[in-house]
Amino acid sequence: MPRGPREIWTSDKRNIIKEWRAWADRHADIARDDSTLGAFYLHLERNRGELLSFSADNKFETVRGWLAEEGLIKI
């Protein structure tokens, strides 16, 4: 059964959050604010590009929104 856009985004969001938590554990010395997001997004592009395979007009802003919704970054 094909997944709808909402189900796909839920799965993608869950994977991004999981990767953030793993990445943040390895970079505990970095502040958890919006400036940290650039380093994390660069990590995704360089090392985990498959996590950015979802459809969005602006993937950076989508990831930023997901992390903010979960209270993982302050914007």
N, CA, C and O atoms as a CHARMM CRD file, in Angstrom:
* protein
*
  300
    1    1 MET  N      0.84100  -1.17700   0.00000 PROA 1      0.00000
    2    1 MET  CA     0.00000   0.00000   0.00000 PROA 1      0.00000
    3    1 MET  C      0.88900   1.24400   0.00000 PROA 1      0.00000
    4    1 MET  O      1.76200   1.36700   0.85900 PROA 1      0.00000
    5    2 PRO  N      0.68700   2.16400  -0.94000 PROA 2      0.00000
    6    2 PRO  CA     1.52400   3.36600  -1.00900 PROA 2      0.00000
    7    2 PRO  C      1.30700   4.27000   0.20200 PROA 2      0.00000
    8    2 PRO  O      0.19700   4.38700   0.72100 PROA 2      0.00000
    9    3 ARG  N      2.37800   4.89600   0.63000 PROA 3      0.00000
   10    3 ARG  CA     2.27700   5.82300   1.75200 PROA 3      0.00000
   11    3 ARG  C      1.92800   7.20900   1.21900 PROA 3      0.00000
   12    3 ARG  O      2.40700   7.62100   0.16300 PROA 3      0.00000
   13    4 GLY  N      1.09400   7.91400   1.96000 PROA 4      0.00000
   14    4 GLY  CA     0.74900   9.28500   1.59400 PROA 4      0.00000
   15    4 GLY  C      1.81900  10.25000   2.06000 PROA 4      0.00000
   16    4 GLY  O      2.71200   9.87400   2.82000 PROA 4      0.00000
   17    5 PRO  N      1.73200  11.51100   1.60200 PROA 5      0.00000
   18    5 PRO  CA     2.74900  12.51600   1.96800 PROA 5      0.00000
   19    5 PRO  C      2.90800  12.69200   3.47400 PROA 5      0.00000
   20    5 PRO  O      4.02500  12.86500   3.96200 PROA 5      0.00000
   21    6 ARG  N      1.81000  12.64900   4.20800 PROA 6      0.00000
   22    6 ARG  CA     1.89700  12.85100   5.66200 PROA 6      0.00000
   23    6 ARG  C      2.67100  11.71400   6.32100 PROA 6      0.00000
   24    6 ARG  O      3.49300  11.95300   7.20600 PROA 6      0.00000
   25    7 GLU  N      2.41400  10.48900   5.89800 PROA 7      0.00000
   26    7 GLU  CA     3.12100   9.33100   6.46200 PROA 7      0.00000
   27    7 GLU  C      4.60000   9.37200   6.10800 PROA 7      0.00000
   28    7 GLU  O      5.45000   9.03500   6.93300 PROA 7      0.00000
   29    8 ILE  N      4.90300   9.77900   4.90000 PROA 8      0.00000
   30    8 ILE  CA     6.30300   9.87100   4.47600 PROA 8      0.00000
   31    8 ILE  C      7.01900  10.92000   5.31900 PROA 8      0.00000
   32    8 ILE  O      8.11500  10.66400   5.81700 PROA 8      0.00000
   33    9 TRP  N      6.42100  12.09100   5.48500 PROA 9      0.00000
   34    9 TRP  CA     7.05500  13.13400   6.28000 PROA 9      0.00000
   35    9 TRP  C      7.21300  12.71200   7.72400 PROA 9      0.00000
   36    9 TRP  O      8.21700  13.04600   8.35200 PROA 9      0.00000
   37   10 THR  N      6.25300  11.98900   8.26700 PROA 10     0.00000
   38   10 THR  CA     6.36700  11.51600   9.64500 PROA 10     0.00000
   39   10 THR  C      7.57800  10.61100   9.78700 PROA 10     0.00000
   40   10 THR  O      8.33800  10.73400  10.74700 PROA 10     0.00000
   41   11 SER  N      7.75700   9.72200   8.85800 PROA 11     0.00000
   42   11 SER  CA     8.91100   8.82800   8.86700 PROA 11     0.00000
   43   11 SER  C     10.21100   9.61100   8.67900 PROA 11     0.00000
   44   11 SER  O     11.19100   9.37300   9.38400 PROA 11     0.00000
   45   12 ASP  N     10.21400  10.53800   7.73300 PROA 12     0.00000
   46   12 ASP  CA    11.40700  11.36300   7.48900 PROA 12     0.00000
   47   12 ASP  C     11.74300  12.19900   8.71400 PROA 12     0.00000
   48   12 ASP  O     12.90600  12.30800   9.10300 PROA 12     0.00000
   49   13 LYS  N     10.72200  12.78700   9.31600 PROA 13     0.00000
   50   13 LYS  CA    10.94400  13.60800  10.51500 PROA 13     0.00000
   51   13 LYS  C     11.52500  12.75000  11.62700 PROA 13     0.00000
   52   13 LYS  O     12.47600  13.16100  12.29100 PROA 13     0.00000
   53   14 ARG  N     10.97400  11.58000  11.83800 PROA 14     0.00000
   54   14 ARG  CA    11.45700  10.67500  12.87300 PROA 14     0.00000
   55   14 ARG  C     12.93800  10.33900  12.63600 PROA 14     0.00000
   56   14 ARG  O     13.72600  10.31400  13.58100 PROA 14     0.00000
   57   15 ASN  N     13.31200  10.08400  11.38500 PROA 15     0.00000
   58   15 ASN  CA    14.70300   9.75500  11.06200 PROA 15     0.00000
   59   15 ASN  C     15.63800  10.94100  11.29400 PROA 15     0.00000
   60   15 ASN  O     16.75300  10.76700  11.78500 PROA 15     0.00000
   61   16 ILE  N     15.18600  12.14500  10.94200 PROA 16     0.00000
   62   16 ILE  CA    16.00100  13.34600  11.17100 PROA 16     0.00000
   63   16 ILE  C     16.19000  13.56700  12.67400 PROA 16     0.00000
   64   16 ILE  O     17.29800  13.86400  13.12100 PROA 16     0.00000
   65   17 ILE  N     15.12500  13.42600  13.44600 PROA 17     0.00000
   66   17 ILE  CA    15.20600  13.60800  14.90500 PROA 17     0.00000
   67   17 ILE  C     16.16800  12.58600  15.51100 PROA 17     0.00000
   68   17 ILE  O     16.98400  12.92900  16.36600 PROA 17     0.00000
   69   18 LYS  N     16.07200  11.35900  15.07600 PROA 18     0.00000
   70   18 LYS  CA    16.96800  10.30400  15.57200 PROA 18     0.00000
   71   18 LYS  C     18.42100  10.65000  15.24800 PROA 18     0.00000
   72   18 LYS  O     19.30100  10.50500  16.09700 PROA 18     0.00000
   73   19 GLU  N     18.67000  11.10600  14.02200 PROA 19     0.00000
   74   19 GLU  CA    20.03100  11.47300  13.63000 PROA 19     0.00000
   75   19 GLU  C     20.51500  12.67900  14.42800 PROA 19     0.00000
   76   19 GLU  O     21.67800  12.72700  14.82800 PROA 19     0.00000
   77   20 TRP  N     19.63100  13.66200  14.66600 PROA 20     0.00000
   78   20 TRP  CA    20.00100  14.83200  15.47000 PROA 20     0.00000
   79   20 TRP  C     20.46400  14.40400  16.85300 PROA 20     0.00000
   80   20 TRP  O     21.49700  14.86000  17.34300 PROA 20     0.00000
   81   21 ARG  N     19.69100  13.52500  17.47600 PROA 21     0.00000
   82   21 ARG  CA    20.04200  13.09200  18.83100 PROA 21     0.00000
   83   21 ARG  C     21.39400  12.39500  18.86200 PROA 21     0.00000
   84   21 ARG  O     22.19400  12.63000  19.76800 PROA 21     0.00000
   85   22 ALA  N     21.65500  11.53700  17.87800 PROA 22     0.00000
   86   22 ALA  CA    22.95100  10.84800  17.80400 PROA 22     0.00000
   87   22 ALA  C     24.07200  11.86000  17.55100 PROA 22     0.00000
   88   22 ALA  O     25.12500  11.79400  18.18500 PROA 22     0.00000
   89   23 TRP  N     23.84500  12.78900  16.63100 PROA 23     0.00000
   90   23 TRP  CA    24.84000  13.80200  16.29200 PROA 23     0.00000
   91   23 TRP  C     25.09000  14.71400  17.49800 PROA 23     0.00000
   92   23 TRP  O     26.23700  15.03500  17.81200 PROA 23     0.00000
   93   24 ALA  N     24.01900  15.12400  18.16500 PROA 24     0.00000
   94   24 ALA  CA    24.14700  16.02600  19.31400 PROA 24     0.00000
   95   24 ALA  C     24.91200  15.36400  20.46000 PROA 24     0.00000
   96   24 ALA  O     25.67000  16.03000  21.16500 PROA 24     0.00000
   97   25 ASP  N     24.71900  14.07700  20.64500 PROA 25     0.00000
   98   25 ASP  CA    25.47400  13.35700  21.68200 PROA 25     0.00000
   99   25 ASP  C     26.97400  13.40200  21.40400 PROA 25     0.00000
  100   25 ASP  O     27.78200  13.48700  22.32900 PROA 25     0.00000
  101   26 ARG  N     27.33900  13.34500  20.12400 PROA 26     0.00000
  102   26 ARG  CA    28.75600  13.38800  19.75300 PROA 26     0.00000
  103   26 ARG  C     29.31500  14.81200  19.75800 PROA 26     0.00000
  104   26 ARG  O     30.53100  15.00200  19.71600 PROA 26     0.00000
  105   27 HSD  N     28.43500  15.80600  19.81000 PROA 27     0.00000
  106   27 HSD  CA    28.84200  17.21600  19.76800 PROA 27     0.00000
  107   27 HSD  C     28.23200  17.97900  20.93700 PROA 27     0.00000
  108   27 HSD  O     27.67200  19.06100  20.75900 PROA 27     0.00000
  109   28 ALA  N     28.34100  17.41900  22.11000 PROA 28     0.00000
  110   28 ALA  CA    27.71000  17.99400  23.30700 PROA 28     0.00000
  111   28 ALA  C     28.24700  19.38200  23.65300 PROA 28     0.00000
  112   28 ALA  O     27.59100  20.13600  24.37300 PROA 28     0.00000
  113   29 ASP  N     29.42600  19.72400  23.15100 PROA 29     0.00000
  114   29 ASP  CA    30.02800  21.01900  23.45900 PROA 29     0.00000
  115   29 ASP  C     29.43300  22.16100  22.64500 PROA 29     0.00000
  116   29 ASP  O     29.71000  23.32800  22.92300 PROA 29     0.00000
  117   30 ILE  N     28.63000  21.84400  21.65500 PROA 30     0.00000
  118   30 ILE  CA    28.03600  22.87600  20.79400 PROA 30     0.00000
  119   30 ILE  C     26.69600  23.29600  21.39100 PROA 30     0.00000
  120   30 ILE  O     25.90600  22.45300  21.81500 PROA 30     0.00000
  121   31 ALA  N     26.44900  24.59100  21.42000 PROA 31     0.00000
  122   31 ALA  CA    25.19200  25.11400  21.95400 PROA 31     0.00000
  123   31 ALA  C     24.01200  24.61100  21.12300 PROA 31     0.00000
  124   31 ALA  O     24.14300  24.39100  19.91800 PROA 31     0.00000
  125   32 ARG  N     22.88500  24.43500  21.75800 PROA 32     0.00000
  126   32 ARG  CA    21.68500  23.94500  21.08200 PROA 32     0.00000
  127   32 ARG  C     20.81000  25.11000  20.63100 PROA 32     0.00000
  128   32 ARG  O     19.70600  25.30900  21.13900 PROA 32     0.00000
  129   33 ASP  N     21.31500  25.86700  19.68200 PROA 33     0.00000
  130   33 ASP  CA    20.51400  26.96400  19.15900 PROA 33     0.00000
  131   33 ASP  C     20.49200  26.89400  17.63800 PROA 33     0.00000
  132   33 ASP  O     21.02000  25.96100  17.03400 PROA 33     0.00000
  133   34 ASP  N     19.87700  27.88900  17.04200 PROA 34     0.00000
  134   34 ASP  CA    19.70000  27.87900  15.60000 PROA 34     0.00000
  135   34 ASP  C     21.02900  27.84700  14.85000 PROA 34     0.00000
  136   34 ASP  O     21.08600  27.32500  13.73700 PROA 34     0.00000
  137   35 SER  N     22.09700  28.38800  15.42800 PROA 35     0.00000
  138   35 SER  CA    23.38800  28.38800  14.74600 PROA 35     0.00000
  139   35 SER  C     23.96800  26.98000  14.63600 PROA 35     0.00000
  140   35 SER  O     24.75200  26.70000  13.72900 PROA 35     0.00000
  141   36 THR  N     23.59200  26.10500  15.54300 PROA 36     0.00000
  142   36 THR  CA    24.04800  24.71800  15.50300 PROA 36     0.00000
  143   36 THR  C     23.48300  23.98100  14.29500 PROA 36     0.00000
  144   36 THR  O     24.09600  23.04100  13.79000 PROA 36     0.00000
  145   37 LEU  N     22.33000  24.40500  13.84000 PROA 37     0.00000
  146   37 LEU  CA    21.65500  23.73300  12.75300 PROA 37     0.00000
  147   37 LEU  C     22.49900  23.68500  11.48600 PROA 37     0.00000
  148   37 LEU  O     22.47000  22.69100  10.76200 PROA 37     0.00000
  149   38 GLY  N     23.24500  24.74000  11.21300 PROA 38     0.00000
  150   38 GLY  CA    24.08700  24.76000  10.01900 PROA 38     0.00000
  151   38 GLY  C     25.08800  23.62300  10.01400 PROA 38     0.00000
  152   38 GLY  O     25.27800  22.96500   8.99100 PROA 38     0.00000
  153   39 ALA  N     25.72500  23.38800  11.14100 PROA 39     0.00000
  154   39 ALA  CA    26.70200  22.29800  11.25200 PROA 39     0.00000
  155   39 ALA  C     26.01200  20.94600  11.09600 PROA 39     0.00000
  156   39 ALA  O     26.54000  20.04800  10.44000 PROA 39     0.00000
  157   40 PHE  N     24.83300  20.80300  11.69900 PROA 40     0.00000
  158   40 PHE  CA    24.09600  19.54700  11.58400 PROA 40     0.00000
  159   40 PHE  C     23.65200  19.31100  10.14500 PROA 40     0.00000
  160   40 PHE  O     23.78100  18.19900   9.63400 PROA 40     0.00000
  161   41 TYR  N     23.13100  20.34100   9.49000 PROA 41     0.00000
  162   41 TYR  CA    22.66100  20.18300   8.11400 PROA 41     0.00000
  163   41 TYR  C     23.82500  19.83400   7.18300 PROA 41     0.00000
  164   41 TYR  O     23.66600  19.02300   6.27100 PROA 41     0.00000
  165   42 LEU  N     24.97000  20.43200   7.40600 PROA 42     0.00000
  166   42 LEU  CA    26.15800  20.09500   6.62700 PROA 42     0.00000
  167   42 LEU  C     26.52700  18.62500   6.84000 PROA 42     0.00000
  168   42 LEU  O     26.89700  17.93300   5.89200 PROA 42     0.00000
  169   43 HSD  N     26.42800  18.15300   8.07100 PROA 43     0.00000
  170   43 HSD  CA    26.65000  16.73100   8.37400 PROA 43     0.00000
  171   43 HSD  C     25.68600  15.86100   7.56900 PROA 43     0.00000
  172   43 HSD  O     26.09500  14.85000   6.99700 PROA 43     0.00000
  173   44 LEU  N     24.40500  16.24700   7.52100 PROA 44     0.00000
  174   44 LEU  CA    23.42500  15.47600   6.75300 PROA 44     0.00000
  175   44 LEU  C     23.80800  15.43800   5.27800 PROA 44     0.00000
  176   44 LEU  O     23.79300  14.37500   4.65700 PROA 44     0.00000
  177   45 GLU  N     24.14800  16.58600   4.72200 PROA 45     0.00000
  178   45 GLU  CA    24.50700  16.64900   3.29700 PROA 45     0.00000
  179   45 GLU  C     25.73300  15.79200   2.98700 PROA 45     0.00000
  180   45 GLU  O     25.75900  15.08500   1.98000 PROA 45     0.00000
  181   46 ARG  N     26.73400  15.85400   3.84100 PROA 46     0.00000
  182   46 ARG  CA    27.99300  15.15300   3.58100 PROA 46     0.00000
  183   46 ARG  C     27.95200  13.66300   3.90600 PROA 46     0.00000
  184   46 ARG  O     28.56200  12.85000   3.21100 PROA 46     0.00000
  185   47 ASN  N     27.23200  13.31300   4.96400 PROA 47     0.00000
  186   47 ASN  CA    27.31900  11.95100   5.48900 PROA 47     0.00000
  187   47 ASN  C     26.02300  11.15400   5.47100 PROA 47     0.00000
  188   47 ASN  O     26.06300   9.92400   5.48800 PROA 47     0.00000
  189   48 ARG  N     24.89300  11.81400   5.43800 PROA 48     0.00000
  190   48 ARG  CA    23.61100  11.11300   5.54100 PROA 48     0.00000
  191   48 ARG  C     22.61000  11.66100   4.52500 PROA 48     0.00000
  192   48 ARG  O     21.45100  11.91200   4.85600 PROA 48     0.00000
  193   49 GLY  N     23.06300  11.84100   3.30700 PROA 49     0.00000
  194   49 GLY  CA    22.22400  12.41000   2.25600 PROA 49     0.00000
  195   49 GLY  C     20.90400  11.69200   2.06200 PROA 49     0.00000
  196   49 GLY  O     19.92000  12.30100   1.64500 PROA 49     0.00000
  197   50 GLU  N     20.87400  10.40700   2.35900 PROA 50     0.00000
  198   50 GLU  CA    19.62200   9.64800   2.20400 PROA 50     0.00000
  199   50 GLU  C     18.52200  10.18300   3.12100 PROA 50     0.00000
  200   50 GLU  O     17.33900  10.00100   2.83600 PROA 50     0.00000
  201   51 LEU  N     18.90000  10.83600   4.21200 PROA 51     0.00000
  202   51 LEU  CA    17.89900  11.40000   5.11700 PROA 51     0.00000
  203   51 LEU  C     17.27500  12.67500   4.55200 PROA 51     0.00000
  204   51 LEU  O     16.25800  13.15000   5.05800 PROA 51     0.00000
  205   52 LEU  N     17.88000  13.21800   3.51600 PROA 52     0.00000
  206   52 LEU  CA    17.35000  14.42800   2.88100 PROA 52     0.00000
  207   52 LEU  C     16.63900  14.11400   1.56800 PROA 52     0.00000
  208   52 LEU  O     16.48700  14.98800   0.71500 PROA 52     0.00000
  209   53 SER  N     16.20900  12.87600   1.41000 PROA 53     0.00000
  210   53 SER  CA    15.57100  12.47000   0.15100 PROA 53     0.00000
  211   53 SER  C     14.08200  12.81800   0.10200 PROA 53     0.00000
  212   53 SER  O     13.42100  12.53600  -0.89800 PROA 53     0.00000
  213   54 PHE  N     13.54600  13.42200   1.15900 PROA 54     0.00000
  214   54 PHE  CA    12.13600  13.80900   1.16500 PROA 54     0.00000
  215   54 PHE  C     11.90800  15.01100   0.25000 PROA 54     0.00000
  216   54 PHE  O     12.84000  15.73500  -0.09900 PROA 54     0.00000
  217   55 SER  N     10.66400  15.20000  -0.12300 PROA 55     0.00000
  218   55 SER  CA    10.29800  16.29800  -1.00900 PROA 55     0.00000
  219   55 SER  C      9.91400  17.53000  -0.19500 PROA 55     0.00000
  220   55 SER  O      9.02400  17.47300   0.65400 PROA 55     0.00000
  221   56 ALA  N     10.58900  18.63200  -0.46100 PROA 56     0.00000
  222   56 ALA  CA    10.28500  19.90400   0.19800 PROA 56     0.00000
  223   56 ALA  C     10.89000  21.02400  -0.62900 PROA 56     0.00000
  224   56 ALA  O     11.93500  20.84500  -1.25600 PROA 56     0.00000
  225   57 ASP  N     10.23700  22.17900  -0.63400 PROA 57     0.00000
  226   57 ASP  CA    10.78300  23.32700  -1.35400 PROA 57     0.00000
  227   57 ASP  C     12.10000  23.79200  -0.74300 PROA 57     0.00000
  228   57 ASP  O     13.02400  24.17500  -1.46200 PROA 57     0.00000
  229   58 ASN  N     12.18100  23.75900   0.56900 PROA 58     0.00000
  230   58 ASN  CA    13.38600  24.19000   1.27000 PROA 58     0.00000
  231   58 ASN  C     13.67800  23.17200   2.36900 PROA 58     0.00000
  232   58 ASN  O     13.10000  23.24100   3.45400 PROA 58     0.00000
  233   59 LYS  N     14.55700  22.24800   2.09300 PROA 59     0.00000
  234   59 LYS  CA    14.83900  21.16300   3.03800 PROA 59     0.00000
  235   59 LYS  C     15.47300  21.67500   4.32800 PROA 59     0.00000
  236   59 LYS  O     15.18400  21.15900   5.40800 PROA 59     0.00000
  237   60 PHE  N     16.32700  22.67800   4.22200 PROA 60     0.00000
  238   60 PHE  CA    16.94500  23.25600   5.41800 PROA 60     0.00000
  239   60 PHE  C     15.87000  23.77600   6.37000 PROA 60     0.00000
  240   60 PHE  O     15.90100  23.48200   7.56500 PROA 60     0.00000
  241   61 GLU  N     14.92100  24.54600   5.84100 PROA 61     0.00000
  242   61 GLU  CA    13.85200  25.09800   6.66600 PROA 61     0.00000
  243   61 GLU  C     12.93600  24.00800   7.20700 PROA 61     0.00000
  244   61 GLU  O     12.41800  24.12900   8.31700 PROA 61     0.00000
  245   62 THR  N     12.73200  22.95400   6.44100 PROA 62     0.00000
  246   62 THR  CA    11.91800  21.83500   6.90600 PROA 62     0.00000
  247   62 THR  C     12.58000  21.15600   8.09200 PROA 62     0.00000
  248   62 THR  O     11.93300  20.89900   9.10700 PROA 62     0.00000
  249   63 VAL  N     13.87000  20.86300   7.96700 PROA 63     0.00000
  250   63 VAL  CA    14.61600  20.24400   9.07400 PROA 63     0.00000
  251   63 VAL  C     14.61500  21.17300  10.28000 PROA 63     0.00000
  252   63 VAL  O     14.42400  20.72700  11.41200 PROA 63     0.00000
  253   64 ARG  N     14.82600  22.44700  10.04400 PROA 64     0.00000
  254   64 ARG  CA    14.81700  23.44800  11.12800 PROA 64     0.00000
  255   64 ARG  C     13.48000  23.42500  11.86000 PROA 64     0.00000
  256   64 ARG  O     13.44200  23.42700  13.09000 PROA 64     0.00000
  257   65 GLY  N     12.40100  23.40400  11.11800 PROA 65     0.00000
  258   65 GLY  CA    11.07200  23.37200  11.72000 PROA 65     0.00000
  259   65 GLY  C     10.83400  22.11400  12.53700 PROA 65     0.00000
  260   65 GLY  O     10.27900  22.17300  13.63400 PROA 65     0.00000
  261   66 TRP  N     11.25200  20.98400  12.00400 PROA 66     0.00000
  262   66 TRP  CA    11.07900  19.71600  12.73100 PROA 66     0.00000
  263   66 TRP  C     11.82500  19.73700  14.05200 PROA 66     0.00000
  264   66 TRP  O     11.28300  19.34100  15.08500 PROA 66     0.00000
  265   67 LEU  N     13.06900  20.19900  14.02200 PROA 67     0.00000
  266   67 LEU  CA    13.86900  20.24000  15.24900 PROA 67     0.00000
  267   67 LEU  C     13.27900  21.21800  16.26300 PROA 67     0.00000
  268   67 LEU  O     13.26700  20.94800  17.46400 PROA 67     0.00000
  269   68 ALA  N     12.79100  22.34900  15.77200 PROA 68     0.00000
  270   68 ALA  CA    12.17700  23.33200  16.66500 PROA 68     0.00000
  271   68 ALA  C     10.88300  22.79600  17.26700 PROA 68     0.00000
  272   68 ALA  O     10.62500  22.99700  18.45400 PROA 68     0.00000
  273   69 GLU  N     10.06900  22.12000  16.46500 PROA 69     0.00000
  274   69 GLU  CA     8.81400  21.53700  16.96500 PROA 69     0.00000
  275   69 GLU  C      9.07000  20.56100  18.10700 PROA 69     0.00000
  276   69 GLU  O      8.26600  20.45100  19.03300 PROA 69     0.00000
  277   70 GLU  N     10.17700  19.86500  18.03500 PROA 70     0.00000
  278   70 GLU  CA    10.52200  18.87800  19.06800 PROA 70     0.00000
  279   70 GLU  C     11.26100  19.49900  20.24700 PROA 70     0.00000
  280   70 GLU  O     11.60900  18.80500  21.20200 PROA 70     0.00000
  281   71 GLY  N     11.50300  20.81200  20.17900 PROA 71     0.00000
  282   71 GLY  CA    12.20400  21.50900  21.25700 PROA 71     0.00000
  283   71 GLY  C     13.69400  21.21400  21.30400 PROA 71     0.00000
  284   71 GLY  O     14.33700  21.38200  22.34100 PROA 71     0.00000
  285   72 LEU  N     14.24100  20.77200  20.17100 PROA 72     0.00000
  286   72 LEU  CA    15.65900  20.39700  20.13300 PROA 72     0.00000
  287   72 LEU  C     16.57300  21.57200  19.79900 PROA 72     0.00000
  288   72 LEU  O     17.76500  21.54600  20.10600 PROA 72     0.00000
  289   73 ILE  N     16.01100  22.59700  19.17100 PROA 73     0.00000
  290   73 ILE  CA    16.76200  23.83800  18.94100 PROA 73     0.00000
  291   73 ILE  C     15.84700  25.00200  19.30400 PROA 73     0.00000
  292   73 ILE  O     14.62300  24.87400  19.30900 PROA 73     0.00000
  293   74 LYS  N     16.46400  26.12800  19.60500 PROA 74     0.00000
  294   74 LYS  CA    15.72800  27.34800  19.87900 PROA 74     0.00000
  295   74 LYS  C     15.85400  28.24900  18.66400 PROA 74     0.00000
  296   74 LYS  O     16.95300  28.49600  18.16600 PROA 74     0.00000
  297   75 ILE  N     14.72200  28.73400  18.19800 PROA 75     0.00000
  298   75 ILE  CA    14.77500  29.65900  17.05100 PROA 75     0.00000
  299   75 ILE  C     14.12400  30.96800  17.40900 PROA 75     0.00000
  300   75 ILE  O     14.06800  31.87700  16.58100 PROA 75     0.00000
